[in-house]
Amino acid sequence: EPENALNDSFNLAQDAVELDGSDARGYGELGFAHLYRKENDAALSAYERALQLNPNDADLMSDMADAMAHSGRSEEAVEQLQKAMRLNPFYPDQYVWNLGGAYFNLKEYALVVNTINKMQNPTEGRRLLAASYAYLGENTKAKEQADRILAAHPNFDLDQWRSIQPDKDSADSEHFIEGLKRAGFKSGKS
């Protein structure tokens, strides 16, 4: 029941923190669920509580930084991600992807490209690459990334993607959508 998955995950995360209020991971999952329910302030509060409980959890820092970037706090997100990367020098691609997203919100497109190209498997970062190359006027590279996205996700739909973006300010989502359109995506099924 995909239409219930987000509410189910929220309820399970809420149950987890009620069962054990000292479990940082439970608060992290609650923050994630809040974020994708577009409850940005509640998401940040849950992540803050998680990091109070475990201040050196680099994964939680990365997740909170993503929530910060989706909440108009991209400068802070960059700092938080850099700290997470220092704490976990063997960080996964997700940290890099989150950093690229924060740079994108800051319109630092060259930094986005440099950052995302450091991912071990950039499949999920290709949207950021396509939009950044488009804003940089590198249309051939933007189109190449768009083609690779469509090869991996042939049903990628800009309107559906827009609807799930958890940005507090719709201007951030529209900035990304505009970059994707410039890269060659169309509204509706591409």
C-alpha positions in Angstrom: 0.0 0.0 0.0 2.4 2.7 -1.2 -0.1 5.5 -0.5 0.1 4.6 3.2 3.8 4.0 3.4 4.7 7.5 4.6 2.1 7.6 7.3 3.0 4.1 8.4 6.7 5.0 8.7 5.7 8.1 10.7 3.6 6.0 13.1 6.3 3.4 13.5 9.0 6.0 14.2 6.7 7.7 16.7 6.1 4.3 18.4 9.9 3.8 18.5 10.6 7.1 20.3 7.7 6.4 22.7 9.1 2.9 23.5 12.6 4.2 24.0 13.1 7.9 24.3 16.8 7.5 24.6 17.3 6.0 21.1 18.8 8.5 18.8 18.0 6.5 15.7 14.3 6.5 16.5 14.3 10.3 16.5 16.3 10.2 13.3 13.6 8.1 11.6 11.0 10.4 13.0 12.8 13.4 11.5 12.9 11.7 8.1 9.2 10.9 8.2 8.3 14.4 9.3 10.5 15.8 6.5 8.7 13.9 3.8 5.3 14.8 5.3 6.5 18.4 4.7 6.7 19.1 8.4 10.1 20.7 8.2 10.2 22.3 11.6 9.1 19.1 13.3 11.8 17.2 11.3 14.5 19.5 12.5 13.3 19.2 16.1 13.5 15.5 15.9 17.0 15.5 14.4 18.1 18.0 17.1 16.8 15.6 19.7 18.6 12.7 18.0 21.9 14.6 18.0 21.4 15.6 21.6 21.2 11.9 22.4 24.2 10.9 20.1 26.1 14.0 19.2 28.8 12.1 17.2 26.5 10.1 14.9 27.7 11.3 11.5 24.8 9.6 9.7 22.3 11.5 11.7 24.3 14.7 11.0 24.0 14.0 7.3 20.3 13.3 7.5 19.7 16.5 9.5 21.8 18.5 7.0 19.5 17.3 4.3 16.5 18.5 6.3 18.3 21.8 6.8 18.8 22.2 3.1 15.2 21.5 2.4 14.3 24.1 5.1 16.2 27.0 3.7 19.3 26.5 5.8 21.8 25.3 3.1 24.8 27.2 4.5 24.3 25.4 7.8 23.8 22.2 6.0 27.2 22.5 4.2 28.9 23.0 7.6 27.0 20.1 9.2 27.9 17.8 6.3 31.6 18.8 6.4 31.6 17.9 10.1 29.9 14.6 9.4 32.6 13.8 6.8 35.3 14.6 9.2 33.7 12.3 11.8 33.3 9.5 9.3 36.0 9.7 6.7 34.6 6.6 5.0 31.3 8.3 4.5 28.7 6.9 2.0 27.6 8.5 -1.2 24.5 9.9 0.6 26.7 12.5 2.4 28.0 13.6 -1.0 24.6 13.7 -2.5 23.3 15.8 0.4 26.2 18.1 0.1 25.5 18.5 -3.6 21.9 19.3 -2.9 22.9 22.0 -0.4 25.3 23.6 -2.9 22.6 23.5 -5.6 20.2 25.5 -3.3 23.1 28.0 -2.9 23.4 28.1 -6.7 27.0 26.9 -6.6 26.6 24.8 -9.7 30.3 24.2 -10.3 30.6 22.9 -6.7 27.6 20.6 -7.3 29.3 19.1 -10.3 32.6 18.7 -8.5 30.9 17.2 -5.5 28.5 14.8 -7.2 31.3 13.5 -9.5 33.0 12.2 -6.4 30.2 9.8 -5.7 31.1 6.1 -6.0 27.8 5.5 -7.7 26.3 8.8 -9.0 23.0 7.3 -10.2 20.9 9.2 -7.7 23.0 12.4 -8.1 22.4 12.6 -11.8 19.4 14.9 -11.4 21.6 17.4 -9.6 24.2 17.0 -12.3 21.7 17.5 -15.1 20.2 20.6 -13.5 23.6 22.1 -12.6 25.1 21.5 -16.1 22.0 23.2 -17.5 22.4 26.2 -15.3 26.1 26.3 -16.3 25.1 26.4 -20.0 26.7 23.0 -20.6 23.8 21.7 -22.5 25.4 18.6 -24.0 26.4 17.4 -20.5 23.0 18.2 -19.1 21.3 16.2 -21.8 23.7 13.3 -21.3 22.8 13.2 -17.6 19.1 13.5 -18.5 19.3 10.5 -20.9 21.1 8.5 -18.2 18.3 9.3 -15.7 15.7 8.2 -18.1 17.5 5.0 -18.9 17.6 4.2 -15.2 14.1 5.6 -14.5 12.1 5.5 -17.7 8.9 6.7 -15.9 10.5 9.7 -14.3 7.8 12.4 -14.1 8.6 16.0 -13.2 5.2 16.7 -11.8 5.2 13.6 -9.6 8.8 14.4 -8.5 7.8 18.0 -7.6 4.9 16.7 -5.5 7.2 14.7 -3.2 9.9 17.3 -2.7 10.0 18.4 1.0 11.2 21.9 0.4 9.8 24.4 2.9 10.0 27.1 0.3 8.5 26.1 -3.0 11.0 28.4 -4.8 13.7 25.8 -4.0 11.7 23.1 -5.7 10.9 25.3 -8.6 14.6 26.2 -9.0 15.5 22.5 -9.3 12.5 21.8 -11.6 13.6 24.7 -13.9 17.1 23.2 -14.1 15.7 19.8 -15.0 13.5 21.4 -17.7 16.6 23.2 -19.1 18.3 19.8 -19.2 15.4 18.4 -21.3 12.8 17.1 -19.0 9.2 17.9 -19.6 6.2 18.1 -17.2 4.2 15.0 -17.3 5.8 11.7 -18.2 9.1 12.3 -20.0 
